[in-house]
Amino acid sequence: MDDSRTMLDPILATEDDDSFRPLRTVPAFSIHLLISSCISLTGIILAATWEDSRRCEAYFIMLYLRAAFWIITYLFDHIVRAHHEKLRLNGYHDFHRATDQHKAVPLQIVSLWNTFLLAIQTLIQHYYGDAFGEKCIAVGLLSPIIYITAFSGLETVVLCIVNGSYIAAVRRFNRTASPPDALQDNRGFSGGSLGLTQRGLSTAELLEKQADLIKYLKDHNLKLNQKIMQMNAQVRTVTYPG
């Protein structure tokens, strides 16, 4: 009997399909916030330690860092979306829907900040023209290296709030380790309504919720049928060896 278990498909050798799979996006959000903090700290160091003749060079270094940070944020957003899509396919539609907008906020913030900085840089270049090099090395609160560092620092503060609240929500979700929405008891799916009786949701949201739950239940039913077929094959092998 023990030997026959080795003949089963790996789907039976792994953990149960209904076991909780945590959302692993906390490291990504933490690293993203760390990078933002490092860029702000770099700006402070450049503004405080570099000599006046190199302030223009420091300013352009910050511009390059800002451009690189947007690319990193775009890739970060793509990774996070992939994790959330996997979460939705695993049946956690409520949490996916609750964090759908939140997970996209970091990319929106960085894009907004970079757009604003691009507009400021365009105005400066248009206003000063060839004299920009002289203004760039100016010392004062309105010097380019100071304002770009200040904006980066403000962005880090905003991201600290946004990323921090997201991380807290995901940690609570992972600690709860609830079963998928379709398998939870007392959720109001009486009479096979699949959530159509829930209040506080629009018709479009209710229909989307129903479609998600139906898809999950179909996938879950397919996996159960596969397990049953594998177990039947095991029983036949044990009952009628050779």
TAQUI-V66431 format. One record per pair of residues at least 12 apart in sequence whose ideal C-beta (glycine too) atoms are under 7 Angstrom apart, sorted by sequence separation. I is the first residue (numbers start at 1). GAP is how many residues later the second one is. D is the distance in Angstrom with one decimal. If there is no record, write none. Layout:
i:I gap:GAP d:D
i:I gap:GAP d:D
This chain:
i:46 gap:12 d:3.8
i:84 gap:12 d:5.7
i:195 gap:14 d:4.8
i:196 gap:14 d:6.0
i:46 gap:15 d:6.5
i:84 gap:15 d:7.0
i:195 gap:15 d:5.9
i:46 gap:16 d:7.0
i:194 gap:16 d:4.7
i:195 gap:18 d:6.3
i:43 gap:19 d:5.3
i:84 gap:19 d:6.0
i:194 gap:19 d:4.9
i:194 gap:20 d:6.5
i:42 gap:23 d:6.6
i:80 gap:23 d:5.2
i:39 gap:26 d:5.0
i:77 gap:27 d:6.7
i:77 gap:29 d:6.9
i:39 gap:30 d:5.9
i:77 gap:30 d:4.2
i:117 gap:31 d:6.4
i:182 gap:31 d:5.0
i:181 gap:32 d:6.6
i:36 gap:33 d:6.9
i:73 gap:33 d:6.0
i:74 gap:33 d:6.5
i:35 gap:34 d:6.5
i:73 gap:34 d:5.3
i:117 gap:34 d:6.3
i:182 gap:34 d:5.3
i:182 gap:35 d:5.5
i:180 gap:36 d:6.4
i:35 gap:37 d:6.2
i:73 gap:37 d:4.4
i:113 gap:38 d:6.3
i:70 gap:40 d:5.5
i:32 gap:41 d:6.7
i:69 gap:41 d:6.3
i:70 gap:41 d:6.7
i:113 gap:42 d:4.9
i:32 gap:44 d:5.2
i:70 gap:44 d:5.3
i:109 gap:46 d:6.5
i:28 gap:48 d:5.8
i:66 gap:48 d:5.7
i:109 gap:49 d:5.9
i:109 gap:50 d:6.3
i:28 gap:51 d:5.8
i:66 gap:51 d:6.3
i:28 gap:52 d:5.8
i:106 gap:53 d:6.2
i:109 gap:53 d:6.8
i:25 gap:55 d:5.3
i:106 gap:56 d:6.2
i:105 gap:57 d:5.0
i:106 gap:57 d:6.5
i:25 gap:58 d:5.0
i:24 gap:59 d:6.3
i:23 gap:60 d:6.2
i:103 gap:63 d:6.8
i:23 gap:64 d:5.4
i:102 gap:64 d:5.4
i:99 gap:67 d:7.0
i:21 gap:69 d:5.7
i:99 gap:70 d:6.4
i:32 gap:74 d:6.1
i:56 gap:77 d:6.1
i:59 gap:77 d:5.9
i:95 gap:78 d:5.5
i:56 gap:80 d:3.6
i:55 gap:81 d:6.4
i:56 gap:81 d:5.2
i:55 gap:82 d:4.7
i:62 gap:83 d:6.7
i:53 gap:84 d:6.2
i:52 gap:85 d:5.5
i:59 gap:85 d:4.3
i:59 gap:86 d:4.5
i:62 gap:86 d:4.8
i:52 gap:87 d:5.9
i:58 gap:87 d:4.9
i:62 gap:87 d:6.8
i:94 gap:87 d:5.5
i:55 gap:88 d:6.4
i:92 gap:88 d:6.0
i:93 gap:88 d:5.2
i:59 gap:89 d:6.3
i:91 gap:89 d:2.7
i:92 gap:89 d:6.3
i:55 gap:90 d:5.2
i:90 gap:90 d:6.2
i:91 gap:90 d:5.7
i:91 gap:91 d:5.5
i:47 gap:98 d:4.8
i:46 gap:99 d:6.3
i:47 gap:99 d:5.8
i:47 gap:102 d:5.3
i:43 gap:105 d:6.5
i:44 gap:105 d:5.9
i:43 gap:106 d:3.3
i:40 gap:109 d:6.9
i:43 gap:109 d:5.3
i:40 gap:112 d:4.5
i:39 gap:113 d:5.5
i:40 gap:113 d:4.5
i:40 gap:116 d:4.6
i:93 gap:116 d:6.0
i:36 gap:119 d:6.4
i:37 gap:119 d:5.4
i:93 gap:119 d:4.4
i:36 gap:120 d:4.6
i:93 gap:120 d:6.6
i:36 gap:123 d:5.1
i:88 gap:124 d:6.7
i:91 gap:125 d:4.3
i:33 gap:126 d:5.6
i:33 gap:127 d:6.2
i:33 gap:130 d:4.6
i:32 gap:131 d:6.4
i:29 gap:134 d:4.6
i:29 gap:137 d:5.7
i:30 gap:137 d:6.7
i:29 gap:138 d:5.4
i:26 gap:141 d:5.3
i:26 gap:144 d:5.5
i:25 gap:145 d:6.0
i:26 gap:145 d:6.6
i:23 gap:147 d:5.4
i:23 gap:150 d:6.2
i:23 gap:151 d:6.3
i:22 gap:152 d:4.2
i:20 gap:157 d:4.2
i:18 gap:161 d:6.4
i:18 gap:165 d:6.5
i:17 gap:206 d:5.2
i:11 gap:215 d:6.3
i:12 gap:215 d:6.4
i:11 gap:216 d:6.8
i:12 gap:218 d:5.6
i:9 gap:221 d:5.2
i:8 gap:222 d:5.4
i:8 gap:226 d:6.1
i:7 gap:227 d:6.9
i:4 gap:230 d:5.6
i:7 gap:230 d:6.4
i:4 gap:233 d:5.4
i:4 gap:234 d:5.3
i:1 gap:237 d:6.1
